[in-house]
């Protein structure tokens, strides 16, 4: 005997099952809030939304939280696992483009990395990449970031050209 699905006979609308559910606001206001949240380079505050679309600040705060919740990436939360690659790079201006005095200071640091930021990249093969700025290339700076983002027991691949990371990989796992 086949079992018939039981419906609770609730009214179905376009808003049902979305971030707009249980909101008396029209979709036009929601869409304006979403447009503001996605197109403002430095983010948007609830006060800006309040002024722009004509709702109270409390309502704008609620809308902004719902929009941010909907925009979050399902891959950005939690730790990543599987096959992981970890590497770093230096981001900043080229020495040849610098003023003579600044160029001398930058080159005095060694390996011509003065004035550049160290960016650590963690790649889960075939899926996601996470990048973060770290203070320097030392084990004490890199290891906490890797432990924060990589699941224990993941197969981690670190280039041997990076001496500090290569030594760290040989001495420990991501437990």
N, C-alpha and C positions, 0 to 999 in steps of 0.2 A: 504494500500500500504506500503510495507516494504521500509525503508530508507537504502540505501547503504552507508557504511562508506566511507568517503572521505579521500584519502591518498594524502599526499603532494609529493609523488614520490621521496622522498629523498633516497639516497643510504644507505642501511643498512649494517653495519659491526659488527664484534664482539665487538668493542669498543663503539658502540652506546648505550647511556643510562648508561654509567659507568663513573668512575673517569678518564678513559683513553680517553674519547671522546674529540675531538678537540685538540689532542696532536699528533704531528708528530713523537714522539718517538716510537720505536718498543716495543712490549710487553716484550721482554727479559730484557730491561732496567727497565721497570716498575716493573717486578717481582723481579729483584735484589734489587731495592729500597724498595719494600715491605718486602723482606726477611731481609734486614738490619734493617728496622724500627721495625720489630717484634722480632728480635733475639738479639738486643743489650740491655743488662740488664739496663743500665743507660740512655737509649735513644740514639739517633743518631743526629748529626748535619748535616746541608746541606753541610758543607765542607767535611765531611766524605763521604757522598754520591757522591759528586762531584769528589773526588779522586778515589773512588772505581769503579764507573761505567763509568767514562769518559765523563761527561756532564759538562756544565758550572755551577757555583755555583748558579746562578739565576734560572736555570732550575731545579737544585737539590732542591732548596728552594720550588719551585712550586710543584714539585713531592711530597715532604715531606708533604706539607700542604694538598694536595689531599689525600695522604695515611692516614694521621691522621684523616681527615674528614670521610673517609670510615670506619675507625676503631672505631669511636665513638659509644657509646652504646645509643640506642634510649631511654633507661630508665634513663640515667645519667643526662639528661637535665631536667630542671624544677623541680617542687615540686611533692611529692608523696602524695597520698590520700588514702581513704578507711580505712581499719583497720590497725593501726600503732602500733608497739611495740617499746619502747625506753628503752635501758638498757646500763649500762656501765660495763667495766671490767678493771682490772689492768694487764698490760703486762710488764714483766721484769723478771729478774733472781730470783731464790729462795734464801732465806736467808741462807739456809744450805750450799749452794754452794759458799758463799761469804767468804772473809777473815774475821778473827775475828774482826778487827777494823771496817771494812765496815758494817759487820753484826750488830754491836752495834749501829752504826749511823742510819742504816735503821730501826732497831726495836725501836729506840727512837722516831721516828716520830709518831708511833701509828698504830695499825692494821696491822703492818708489810707491809706497802705500800711504804716505802721510796725507792726512786730510780726507781720506776715503773711509767710507763706512763698510763694515764687514756684514754681509748678508748671508745667513745660513739658509740653505734650501733643503727641504726634506720631501722626497718624491716617493709616492707609493706607485709602483709601476702599473701603468695602464689606468690609473684612477685620478689621484689628486696630488697637488703640489702645495706645500706650505712654506712660506718664506718669512723670516723674521730677522730683524737687525740685532746683532750681538755686539757686546763691548769689544771683544778681541777674539783671537783664534785659539785661546788657551782652553785646556780641558775643563777648567773651572767655569768657563763661560758657556761652552758648547754642551757639555754633558747634561746640565739641568734642562736645557731646551729640548734636547733629544728625548730625555726621559719623560718630559711633559707631553710630547706629541706622538711618541712611538710606543706601541703595545709591547709588553714584555714577551720575549721569545720570537720577535719578528726577525726575519733574515735581513740583516743590515749590511749594505755594501757601501764602503767608504773608500775613496781613492787613496792609494798609498802615497801619492805625491804630497798629500797633506800630512805632514809629519805628526802634528799633534793629534789629529783625528785618527790616523793610522795606528799610532801607539796606543791610543785609547781603545780602539777596536780590538787590538791584540790582547789587551789586558783585561777587558771586561765585556760583558754583553749588556743589552738594554733591559736588565732586570730592575 
